[in-house]
């Protein structure tokens, strides 16, 4: 019984099914044929039960020595009663440390609880186990999803993962389902699929598009022409493993193979579905294809899941080529990431340059305003200076005229040199001095205005010095004007004295006195000319002082401009030096970043090598433990076989089945409706009795074990 081969099982299965179909077609057959069909089916079920029981009991030996045969059996489907334990064994999730933490995790609070509560009602809404807001299925599903969100905080909770957990909870308790789900996320690439970036989903879509382009080029061209992207229909295939796309029996068969072979079966089944529907899809537009994917394709393989799996393994799938595509996709994404980093860097530089330009524009506007104000002040100052020069020229001409008139008057008619004429000249001189004082006041106001536009302590000090010089020049001018007044007064007094002495009639006196008077007149004229020369000399000195003050003002202005220019150049050099320093720092930081990246890559490689060594050592220890357990179990089984034959052992097993009737768990499918149909008139009495016997036999099987420990503890193994 223990040495039955899968080929014989399949042959017996086909014979029993043919006998069953024959009994359906021949309604008039005898009850004996019905009984034989039921006995064949019972024998087949017993053989399958014994075979999978042996596989589970000798799991390590089957994985090591009979891997190909185990793969074929899994592709043909794992029996419902053995799915829970076989999935745990395939995922190596029987003894996980995280299982002991499950109860503690449920006591903690997760930030994803609201999202999990919101999506639980959408998970298998038509299934009896998950119906109702307070149902047991929804409660245990919430517990598992909450516990995983606390274990893996980077992934947390992602939509789609609840369907996988729901399928696990249909087969096993919540603690075992939690362990299997953790193993699926860690070892089956699902964690990369459910990360926030979903980089692994992009890779799967890229690889699937390559298969579509290579094997179905016409359909690929039609999809592109209709803008029907691969992610629109294939994303749910990879995220939920067809659990939301295909009916539950078909999706469960695919999940059996996924637990053994990984994501390869998803690529194969997806390509098989597209090959099967290529003719219909090419004739539809985008909306029609969407309706076809939602309503037609999911129900095409309800009656025969083996047909879909057979077509899936006829699809060409090259693992080496898929590895190359993974490297190409990684290279493309790295380039895109580098381009995004470069774009961000350029945007940052552009923003900084814009800020700098705005700052410079504001500075230029301020400088332009200051330059414009300075230009206006300079123009006003030039106009005042021009007016001052014109007034000075007019003053010089007036002084020249006064001098000429004085000389002519002294030479021609000293007698007509009256006090009224001198008073007029004095008034003209006072007016000229007043105009000069007004011009100097206007000049001072312009200089004060300019100094207010450029408020600087040095400028204020310089302007104060210039003001002192101007006041000194005014004092000198007033002093010279008073001296001239004193000279004119003295001349008037002498003239009056001369007139009082009778200078008008000196022609009547002697020649000596006449000569003396002439000498006195000449002396008077010489003194007048001397006074005039002194006045002219003082005026020239005053002009020289003014020119010197103007020269000093201009030289100080030039000095200030030179100082400002030197300060600006020094500031420019400082900015250039700072810019060079920043560039050097940026280069150094880039070099350090590159070194850190290299070091991190080396550390990651070293950690992976250490993990690989530890995994290899663990595998060796497990292999040794499995060999020791196999030797021990072989010794126990050999001892049992030596004391009793196989028939007696099978009889004992059947007796134990009767003892375990009170522990039987009802099957997932309900056969009460079938009994009602069998009791109706649409079936013959013989067929009805036959199927009733079959269901009774199936119902007497013990409940499926949920863990390896429970499985090995049952005495009938």
C-alpha positions in Angstrom: 0.0 0.0 0.0 2.9 2.4 0.8 4.6 1.7 -2.6 1.8 2.9 -4.9 3.1 5.1 -7.7 1.3 8.3 -8.9 0.8 6.8 -12.3 -1.2 4.0 -10.8 -3.1 6.5 -8.8 -4.0 8.5 -11.9 -4.9 5.3 -13.8 -7.2 4.2 -11.0 -8.6 7.7 -10.8 -9.5 7.6 -14.5 -10.9 4.1 -14.3 -13.1 5.0 -11.4 -14.3 8.2 -13.2 -15.1 6.1 -16.3 -17.0 3.6 -14.2 -18.9 6.5 -12.6 -19.7 8.1 -15.9 -20.8 4.7 -17.3 -23.1 4.2 -14.3 -24.7 7.7 -15.1 -25.2 6.8 -18.8 -26.7 3.4 -18.1 -29.5 4.2 -15.6 -30.7 0.6 -15.8 -27.5 -0.9 -14.6 -27.6 -3.1 -11.5 -26.9 -2.1 -8.0 -23.8 -4.2 -8.1 -22.1 -2.0 -10.6 -23.0 1.1 -8.5 -21.4 -0.6 -5.5 -18.3 -1.4 -7.4 -18.0 2.2 -8.6 -18.3 3.4 -5.1 -15.7 0.9 -3.8 -13.3 2.0 -6.6 -13.7 5.7 -5.6 -13.2 4.8 -2.0 -10.1 2.8 -2.9 -8.8 5.7 -4.9 -9.4 8.1 -2.0 -7.7 5.8 0.4 -4.7 5.5 -1.9 -4.5 9.3 -2.2 -4.9 9.7 1.5 -2.1 7.2 2.2 0.2 8.7 -0.4 -0.1 12.2 0.8 0.1 11.0 4.4 3.4 9.3 3.5 4.6 12.5 1.8 3.9 14.6 4.8 5.4 12.1 7.2 8.5 11.7 5.1 8.7 15.3 3.8 12.4 16.0 4.0 13.2 12.7 2.1 10.6 13.6 -0.6 12.0 17.1 -1.0 15.6 15.8 -1.3 15.2 12.6 -3.3 11.8 12.8 -5.0 11.5 16.4 -5.9 10.4 15.9 -9.5 7.6 13.5 -8.5 6.5 15.9 -5.7 6.3 18.7 -8.2 4.1 16.6 -10.5 1.8 15.7 -7.7 1.5 19.4 -6.6 0.7 20.4 -10.2 -2.1 17.8 -10.2 -3.5 19.4 -7.0 -3.0 19.0 -3.2 -6.0 17.3 -1.5 -8.1 19.6 0.5 -7.4 17.9 3.9 -3.7 18.2 3.4 -3.4 21.7 2.1 -2.9 23.4 5.5 0.1 21.2 6.5 1.6 21.0 3.0 1.5 24.8 2.6 3.3 25.1 5.9 5.9 22.6 4.9 6.4 24.2 1.5 6.8 27.6 3.1 9.0 26.2 5.9 6.7 27.9 8.3 6.1 25.1 10.8 8.5 26.3 13.6 8.9 30.1 13.4 9.9 32.3 16.4 7.4 34.9 15.3 4.6 32.5 16.1 5.3 33.0 19.8 5.0 36.8 19.4 1.6 36.6 17.8 -0.4 37.0 21.0 1.7 39.9 22.2 1.3 41.6 18.8 -2.5 41.5 19.1 -2.3 43.5 22.4 -0.5 46.3 20.7 -2.0 49.1 18.6 -1.2 49.6 14.9 -1.4 52.8 12.9 -3.0 50.8 10.0 -6.1 49.6 12.0 -8.6 52.0 10.3 -7.4 51.0 6.8 -7.6 47.3 7.7 -11.2 47.7 9.1 -12.3 49.6 6.0 -11.0 46.9 3.6 -12.0 43.7 5.5 -15.6 43.9 4.4 -14.4 43.9 0.7 -12.4 40.7 1.2 -14.4 37.7 -0.1 -17.8 39.3 0.5 -19.7 36.3 -0.9 -17.9 33.6 1.2 -19.7 32.3 4.2 -16.7 32.5 6.4 -16.3 36.3 5.9 -20.0 37.3 5.7 -21.2 39.7 8.3 -19.6 42.6 10.1 -18.9 40.7 13.3 -18.1 37.3 11.7 -15.3 35.1 12.9 -13.6 35.3 9.5 -13.4 39.1 9.6 -12.1 39.1 13.1 -9.2 36.6 12.5 -8.4 38.4 9.2 -8.1 41.7 11.1 -5.9 40.1 13.7 -3.4 38.6 11.2 -3.2 41.8 9.1 -2.7 43.9 12.2 0.0 41.6 13.5 1.9 41.8 10.3 1.7 45.6 10.1 3.4 45.7 13.4 6.1 43.1 12.4 6.9 44.8 9.1 6.4 48.6 9.6 7.9 49.5 6.3 5.2 47.7 4.3 2.5 48.0 7.0 -0.8 47.2 5.3 -1.4 47.1 1.5 -4.6 46.5 -0.3 -4.6 43.0 -2.0 -2.7 41.2 0.7 -5.9 40.6 2.6 -7.1 38.2 -0.1 -4.0 36.0 0.3 -4.4 36.0 4.1 -8.1 35.2 3.7 -7.3 32.1 1.6 -4.8 30.9 4.2 -7.4 31.4 7.0 -9.8 29.1 5.0 -7.3 26.3 5.4 -5.7 26.8 8.8 -5.9 28.7 12.2 -4.9 32.3 12.4 -1.5 31.7 14.1 -0.4 29.2 11.4 -1.8 31.5 8.7 0.2 34.4 10.1 3.5 32.4 10.0 2.8 31.3 6.4 2.0 34.8 5.3 5.2 36.1 7.0 7.2 33.5 5.0 5.4 34.4 1.8 6.3 38.0 2.2 9.9 37.2 3.0 10.8 34.4 0.6 8.4 34.7 -2.3 9.0 38.3 -3.5 5.6 39.5 -2.1 7.2 42.0 0.3 8.8 43.8 -2.7 5.4 43.8 -4.5 3.7 45.4 -1.5 6.3 48.0 -0.6 5.1 51.6 -1.0 7.3 52.1 -4.1 6.0 48.8 -5.7 9.3 48.4 -7.6 8.9 44.6 -7.9 5.4 45.1 -9.5 7.0 47.3 -12.1 9.6 44.6 -12.8 6.9 41.9 -13.2 4.9 44.1 -15.6 8.2 44.8 -17.6 8.9 41.0 -17.8 5.3 40.2 -18.7 5.3 42.8 -21.5 8.4 41.2 -22.9 6.7 37.7 -23.0 3.7 39.3 -24.6 5.7 41.0 -27.2 7.8 37.9 -28.0 5.0 35.2 -28.0 1.9 37.2 -29.0 3.1 40.1 -31.2 -0.3 40.7 -32.9 -2.1 41.0 -29.6 0.6 43.3 -28.2 0.3 45.6 -31.2 -3.5 45.6 -30.7 -3.2 46.5 -27.0 -0.8 49.4 -27.9 -3.1 50.7 -30.6 -6.0 50.7 -28.1 -3.8 52.2 -25.3 -4.7 49.1 -23.2 -1.7 49.0 -20.9 -0.5 45.8 -19.3 -0.8 47.2 -15.8 -4.6 47.7 -16.4 -5.3 43.9 -16.3 -2.1 42.2 -15.0 -1.4 44.2 -11.8 -4.1 42.4 -9.8 -2.8 39.0 -11.1 0.6 39.6 -9.4 -0.7 41.4 -6.3 -3.5 38.9 -5.5 -2.2 35.8 -7.3 -5.4 35.5 -9.4 -7.5 35.2 -6.2 -9.7 38.2 -7.2 -9.7 37.2 -10.9 -10.5 33.5 -11.1 -13.0 31.4 -9.2 -11.8 30.0 -5.8 -11.1 26.4 -6.9 -9.0 27.4 -9.9 -7.2 30.1 -7.9 -6.5 27.6 -5.1 -4.9 25.2 -7.6 -2.7 28.0 -8.9 -1.8 28.9 -5.3 -0.7 25.3 -4.7 1.9 25.6 -7.5 2.9 29.1 -6.4 3.8 27.7 -3.0 6.3 25.3 -4.7 7.5 27.2 -7.8 7.0 30.9 -7.0 5.9 33.7 -9.3 6.7 31.7 -12.4 3.3 30.2 -12.4 1.7 33.6 -12.5 3.6 34.5 -15.7 2.6 31.2 -17.2 -1.1 31.3 -16.3 -1.3 35.0 -17.5 0.2 34.1 -20.9 -2.0 31.0 -21.2 -5.1 33.2 -20.6 -4.0 35.7 -23.3 -3.2 32.9 -25.8 -6.6 31.3 -25.2 -8.5 34.6 -25.8 -6.2 36.2 -28.4 -8.7 35.8 -31.3 -11.6 37.4 -29.3 -9.5 40.2 -27.9 -8.1 41.4 -31.2 -11.6 42.1 -32.4 -12.6 44.3 -29.5 -11.9 47.9 -28.6 -10.6 49.1 -25.2 -14.0 49.1 -23.5 -14.9 45.7 -24.9 -11.6 44.2 -23.8 -12.2 45.5 -20.3 -15.6 43.9 -20.2 -14.1 40.7 -21.6 -11.5 40.5 -18.8 -14.1 41.2 -16.1 -17.0 38.9 -17.2 -15.9 36.3 -19.7 -12.4 35.2 -18.9 -12.9 34.4 -15.2 -15.5 31.7 -15.9 -13.8 29.9 -18.9 -12.1 27.3 -16.8 -14.7 26.6 -14.0 -15.3 23.1 -15.1 -11.7 22.1 -15.8 -8.9 23.8 -14.0 -6.4 21.2 -15.4 -7.0 22.6 -18.9 -5.7 26.0 -17.8 -2.7 24.5 -16.0 -1.8 22.3 -18.9 -1.9 25.3 -21.3 0.2 27.3 -18.7 3.0 24.7 -18.9 3.0 24.9 -22.7 4.1 28.6 -22.5 7.8 29.2 -23.2 9.5 30.6 -20.1 13.3 31.1 -19.9 14.5 31.9 -16.3 17.9 33.1 -17.6 16.2 35.6 -20.0 14.0 36.7 -17.1 17.2 37.4 -15.0 18.6 39.5 -17.9 15.4 41.4 -18.1 15.6 42.1 -14.3 19.1 43.5 -14.8 17.9 45.6 -17.7 15.0 47.0 -15.7 17.3 47.7 -12.7 19.7 49.6 -15.0 16.8 51.6 -16.5 15.4 52.5 -13.1 18.9 53.5 -11.8 19.3 55.8 -14.8 15.8 57.2 -14.2 16.7 57.7 -10.5 20.0 59.4 -11.4 18.1 61.7 -13.9 15.5 62.5 -11.2 18.3 63.3 -8.8 20.0 65.5 -11.4 16.7 67.2 -12.2 16.2 67.9 -8.5 19.7 69.2 -8.2 19.2 71.5 -11.2 15.9 72.7 -9.9 17.5 73.5 -6.6 20.4 75.4 -8.3 17.8 77.2 -10.5 15.9 78.2 -7.4 19.1 79.5 -5.7 20.1 81.3 -8.9 16.7 82.9 -9.1 16.9 84.1 -5.5 20.4 85.4 -6.2 19.2 87.2 -9.4 16.3 88.7 -7.4 18.8 89.9 -4.8 21.1 91.4 -7.4 18.2 93.0 -9.2 17.0 94.6 -5.9 20.6 95.8 -5.3 20.8 97.1 -8.9 17.5 98.9 -8.5 18.8 100.5 -5.3 22.1 101.4 -6.9 20.2 102.7 -10.0 18.0 104.9 -7.8 21.1 106.2 -5.9 22.9 106.8 -9.2 19.9 108.6 -10.6 19.7 110.8 -7.5 23.4 111.4 -7.7 23.1 112.3 -11.3 20.3 114.8 -10.6 22.3 116.3 -7.7 25.4 116.5 -10.0 23.3 118.3 -12.7 21.9 120.7 -10.1 25.5 121.2 -8.8 26.8 121.8 -12.3 24.1 124.4 -13.0 24.9 126.1 -9.7 28.6 126.1 -10.5 27.9 127.5 -14.0 25.7 130.2 -12.4 28.5 130.8 -9.9 31.1 131.1 -12.7 28.9 133.4 -14.7 28.3 135.6 -11.6 32.0 135.5 -10.8 32.8 136.6 -14.4 30.2 139.4 -14.1 31.7 140.3 -10.7 35.2 140.4 -12.3 33.8 142.6 -15.1 32.1 144.8 -12.6 35.3 145.1 -10.6 37.3 145.8 -13.8 34.7 148.4 -14.8 34.9 149.9 -11.3 38.7 150.0 -11.4 38.7 151.5 -14.9 36.1 154.1 -13.8 38.1 154.8 -10.7 41.3 155.2 -12.7 39.7 157.3 -15.3 37.9 159.4 -12.7 41.2 159.8 -10.7 43.1 160.7 -13.8 40.5 162.9 -15.6 38.5 164.4 -12.9 39.5 163.9 -9.3 37.4 166.9 -8.5 34.2 165.1 -9.6 35.0 162.1 -7.4 32.1 162.6 -5.0 30.8 160.7 -2.1 27.6 159.7 -4.0 29.6 157.9 -6.7 31.6 156.0 -4.2 28.4 155.0 -2.4 27.0 153.7 -5.7 30.2 151.6 -6.2 29.9 150.3 -2.7 26.3 149.3 -3.3 27.2 147.5 -6.5 30.1 145.8 -4.6 27.7 144.8 -1.8 25.2 143.4 -4.3 27.9 141.4 -6.0 29.0 140.1 -2.6 25.4 139.2 -1.7 25.0 137.3 -5.0 28.2 135.5 -4.2 27.0 134.7 -0.7 23.6 133.4 -2.2 25.5 131.2 -4.7 27.7 129.9 -1.9 24.6 129.2 0.2 23.0 127.3 -2.8 26.2 125.4 -3.3 26.2 124.5 0.4 22.6 123.3 0.2 23.3 121.1 -2.8 26.3 119.7 -1.0 24.1 119.1 2.1 21.5 117.4 -0.1 24.1 115.1 -1.6 25.6 114.3 1.8 22.0 113.4 3.0 21.6 111.0 0.0 24.9 109.3 0.9 24.8 109.1 4.7 28.4 108.3 5.6 30.4 109.5 8.6 33.5 110.2 6.5 31.3 112.2 4.0 29.8 114.2 6.9 33.3 115.0 8.3 34.6 116.0 4.9 31.6 118.2 4.2 32.1 119.8 7.6 35.7 120.6 6.7 34.5 122.0 3.4 32.0 124.2 5.2 34.7 125.5 7.5 36.8 126.4 4.4 33.9 128.2 2.9 33.3 130.2 6.1 37.0 131.1 6.2 36.7 132.3 2.6 33.6 134.4 3.5 35.5 135.9 6.5 38.5 136.7 4.2 36.1 138.3 1.7 34.4 140.4 4.3 37.8 141.4 5.8 39.0 142.5 2.3 35.7 144.3 1.8 36.1 146.1 5.1 39.7 147.0 4.2 38.5 148.4 0.9 35.8 150.4 2.7 38.5 151.7 5.1 40.7 152.7 2.2 37.8 154.4 0.4 36.9 156.2 3.7 40.5 157.3 4.1 40.7 158.5 0.6 37.4 160.5 1.1 38.8 162.0 4.2 42.0 163.0 2.5 40.0 164.4 -0.4 37.8 166.4 1.9 40.9 167.6 3.8 42.5 168.5 0.5 39.4 170.4 -0.6 39.2 172.2 2.8 42.7 173.4 2.5 41.8 175.1 -0.7 43.1 172.6 -3.2 40.7 174.0 -5.8 42.6 177.2 -6.2 46.2 176.0 -6.1 46.9 177.7 -9.4 46.8 181.0 -7.7 49.7 180.1 -5.4 53.4 180.1 -6.1 55.1 177.6 -8.4 56.6 175.7 -5.4 53.3 175.2 -3.8 51.9 174.1 -7.2 54.6 171.6 -7.6 54.0 170.3 -4.1 50.4 170.0 -4.7 51.0 168.2 -8.0 53.3 165.8 -6.1 50.6 165.3 -3.5 48.1 164.6 -6.2 50.4 162.1 -7.8 51.0 160.5 -4.4 47.2 160.3 -3.9 46.8 158.7 -7.4 49.6 156.3 -6.6 47.9 155.3 -3.3 44.6 154.9 -5.1 46.2 152.6 -7.7 48.0 150.7 -4.9 44.7 150.2 -3.0 43.2 149.0 -6.3 46.1 146.6 -6.9 45.8 145.3 -3.4 42.0 144.8 -4.0 42.7 142.9 -7.2 45.4 140.8 -5.5 43.0 139.9 -2.8 40.4 139.0 -5.3 42.9 136.8 -7.2 43.8 135.1 -3.9 40.1 134.6 -3.2 39.7 132.9 -6.6 42.8 130.8 -6.0 41.4 129.7 -2.6 38.0 128.8 -4.3 39.8 126.9 -7.0 41.8 125.0 -4.4 38.7 124.2 -2.4 37.0 122.9 -5.5 40.1 120.9 -6.3 40.0 119.4 -2.8 36.3 118.6 -3.1 36.9 116.9 -6.4 39.9 115.0 -5.2 38.0 113.8 -2.1 35.1 112.7 -4.4 37.5 110.8 -6.5 39.0 109.2 -3.4 35.7 108.1 -2.1 34.8 106.6 -5.5 38.2 104.8 -5.5 37.6 103.5 -2.0 34.1 102.2 -2.9 35.5 100.6 -6.1 38.2 98.9 -4.1 35.7 97.7 -1.5 33.5 96.3 -4.3 36.4 94.5 -5.9 37.4 93.1 -2.5 33.8 91.9 -2.0 33.8 90.4 -5.4 37.1 88.6 -4.7 35.7 87.3 -1.4 32.5 86.0 -3.1 34.7 84.3 -5.7 36.8 82.7 -3.0 33.7 81.6 -1.2 32.3 80.1 -4.4 35.5 78.2 -5.0 35.4 77.0 -1.4 31.8 75.8 -1.8 32.7 74.0 -5.0 35.6 72.3 -3.3 33.3 71.3 -0.4 30.7 70.0 -2.8 33.3 67.9 -4.7 34.6 66.5 -1.4 31.1 65.7 -0.3 30.4 63.9 -3.6 33.6 61.9 -3.2 32.7 61.0 0.4 29.2 60.0 -0.7 30.7 57.7 -3.4 33.0 56.2 -0.8 30.1 55.6 1.6 28.0 54.0 -1.2 30.9 51.7 -2.1 31.4 50.8 1.6 27.6 50.2 2.1 27.6 47.9 -1.0 30.6 46.0 0.3 28.9 45.6 3.7 25.7 44.5 2.1 27.6 41.9 0.0 29.5 40.7 3.1 26.2 40.4 5.1 24.6 38.4 2.2 27.7 36.1 2.0 27.4 35.5 5.8 23.7 34.9 5.4 24.3 32.4 2.6 26.9 30.6 4.7 24.6 30.4 7.6 21.7 29.2 5.4 24.0 26.5 4.0 25.0 25.4 7.5 21.3 25.4 8.6 20.4 23.3 5.5 23.1 20.8 6.4 21.9 20.5 10.0 18.3 20.1 8.8 19.4 17.5 6.4 21.2 15.6 9.1 18.1 15.9 11.4 15.8 14.7 8.7 18.0 11.7 8.0 18.0 10.8 11.7 14.2 11.2 11.8 13.8 9.1 8.7 16.0 6.4 10.1 14.0 6.5 13.4 10.6 6.4 11.6 11.8 3.6 9.3 12.8 1.6 12.3 9.4 2.2 13.9 7.5 1.3 10.8 9.6 -1.8 10.2 8.9 -2.9 13.7 5.1 -2.4 13.1 5.3 -4.3 9.8 7.2 -7.2 11.4 4.4 -7.8 14.0 1.4 -7.4 11.7 0.6 -7.4 8.0 -0.7 -4.5 6.0 -4.3 -5.7 5.9 -4.5 -6.0 9.6 -3.0 -2.5 9.9 -5.6 -1.1 7.5 -8.4 -2.8 9.5 -7.1 -1.1 12.6 -7.1 2.3 10.8 -10.7 1.8 9.8 -11.7 1.0 13.3 -10.0 4.1 14.5 -11.9 6.1 11.9 -15.1 4.9 13.6 -13.8 6.0 17.0 -13.1 9.5 15.6 -16.7 10.1 14.3 -17.4 12.6 17.1 -14.4 14.7 16.0 -15.4 15.0 12.3 -15.5 18.5 10.9 -18.0 18.9 8.0 -16.5 19.3 4.6 -16.3 22.8 3.0 -18.9 21.9 0.4 -22.4 21.0 1.5 -24.0 17.9 0.2 -27.5 18.3 1.7 -28.7 19.9 -1.5 -27.2 17.0 -3.5 -29.1 14.5 -1.3 -32.3 16.4 -2.0 -31.6 16.3 -5.7 -30.8 12.6 -5.5 -34.1 11.9 -3.7 -36.0 13.6 -6.6 -37.1 11.8 -9.7 -34.4 13.2 -12.0 -32.0 10.4 -11.0 -32.4 6.7 -10.8 -32.6 4.9 -7.5 -29.4 2.9 -8.1 -27.3 6.0 -8.9 -28.8 7.8 -5.9 -27.9 5.0 -3.5 -24.4 4.8 -5.0 -23.7 8.6 -4.5 -25.2 8.5 -1.0 -22.7 5.8 -0.2 -19.9 7.8 -1.7 -20.7 10.9 0.4 -21.0 8.8 3.6 -17.6 7.4 3.0 -16.1 10.9 2.4 -17.8 12.3 5.5 -16.2 9.6 7.7 -12.7 10.9 7.0 -11.1 12.5 10.0 -10.6 16.3 10.2 -7.5 17.6 8.4 -4.6 18.4 10.7 -3.6 22.0 11.0 0.1 21.6 12.0 2.9 19.1 11.6 2.9 18.4 15.3 -0.8 17.6 15.3 -0.4 15.5 12.2 2.4 13.4 13.6 0.6 13.0 16.9 -2.4 11.1 15.4 -2.0 7.4 15.9 -3.4 6.3 12.6 -0.2 7.5 10.8 
